[in-house]
Amino acid sequence: MMRRVGEYIRDWTFFDYARPVEIISFWAMIGFGWRFYTNPQIVQRDSYTLFEAVGADVFAFLPILLASLGAFAMHVPSERVREPMRVLVNSGSFLFWFSIATAFLAAETPTTAHFTYYALSFGCILSGVYLAWKSS
């Protein structure tokens, strides 16, 4: 029984080359959104000055919305609908992570976070390109 559960988890996680990146981006977005939801004054820090006009509410809502759409896209039974949704969610994830990384870089904050977010955005766009190539 446990072997079947383990095989199911393995098969779902490594369904294709893009799925692990989607899962990592999903959990990172949930964590990012939750952090802004529970601590909205974080927008006032130096590294987030570019996003003060948008506000912490949007920063809490947007990543959780993208993560929810990504989770939905991974579970849609129809491949005809699932693949384009996954491409769009990966593109949105790329834009989100890229804008966060660029904000850190523009603020000249002494951190390695922008490298992490650039790597995550690069992974999202590569998985989106892979999914678009695979579905064509």
N, C-alpha and C positions, 0 to 999 in steps of 0.2 A: 504494500500500500504506500509506504513512505517513498519507495523507489519511483512509483508512478507520479507522486506529487513532485518529487525532485526533477523528474524528466519533463513534467508539464511546465514547471517554472523555467527550466533550462530552455525548452523549446519556445516558450513565449518570449523570454528575455532575448534570445538570439534568433528571433524569427527571420530577421535579415540584418544587414550590416548597419542600418540606421537605427534600429531599435535601442541598442545600449546608449547611444547619444541622446535619444529622446527621453529615456528614463532618467539619465543624469540631469538633463535640462529640466525635466519635470520637477524633480526633487529640489534642484537649485532655485527654481522659480517659486515653489511653495515656500521654501525657507526665506527667500528674499522678500516676498510679499508679506509673509507673516511677521518678519522683522519690522517692516514699515507700518504694519497694522498695529503692532503692540508698542511701537516706539516712534510715533510720528515726528517728534522733534529732531530726528536724525537728518531730515532734509536741510536743517540749518547748518550742518557741518560743512567744512571747506570743500570736501570732495563732491558734494551734491549741490553746489551753488547754481549750476546750470538748470537744475530741476526745481528750484524753489517756486517758480511761477506755476508749475503744474501742481504741486502739493503732494503731501504724503498719502492722501486718500487714493489718488490715481496710481501712485507707486505701489500701493497695497493691492489695488484692484487689478491692474494690468497684468502682472505676472501670474496672479492666481487665475485670471480669466484664460490666459494663454496655456497655463498648465492644465486647466480643466478641458479646454478644447483639444489639447494634445492627448489627454487620457481618453477622451471620447473618440478621437480619431484612431487611436490604437485598438479600440474595441469595436469599431463599426464592422458588422459582418460582411458587407458588400465590398469587394475589392475595388469595384468601379468607383465607389464613393470614398473609400478609405485612403487610397493612394494620393489623390489630389488634396484631400484634407491634410494629410501628413506633410505634403510638400508646403502647403500654405502655413501650417503651424511652425514648421522648421524655419521658413522664411521670416515669420514674425518673431520667432525666438532669436534668430540671427540679429534682426534689427534691434531687439530689446537689449541683448547682451552687448552688441557693438556700441550702442549709445551709452550704456553704463560704463564700458571700458574707456570710451572716448572722454566721458565726463571726468573720470578719475585722472586720465592723462592730461586733460586741459586744466584741471585744478592744480596740477603739479604736486599732488599729494605723494609723499614719500611712502609708497606701498607697492607691493607686487600684485595687488588685486587686478589692475588693468591687464596684466599679462594673462591672468587666469580667465578673465572675462573675454579677452580676445581669443584665447584658445577655445573657450566654450562656443563663442560665436562662429569661429572657423569650423568647428565640428558640426554645428547646426547647419551651416550653409552647405558643407560637404554632404551631409546626410540628406538634405533637401535636393541637392543636385543628383545624388545617387537615386533617390526615389523617383525623381522626374525622368531620369534616364531609363530606369527599370520599367516604368509604366508606359514608356513610348514604344 
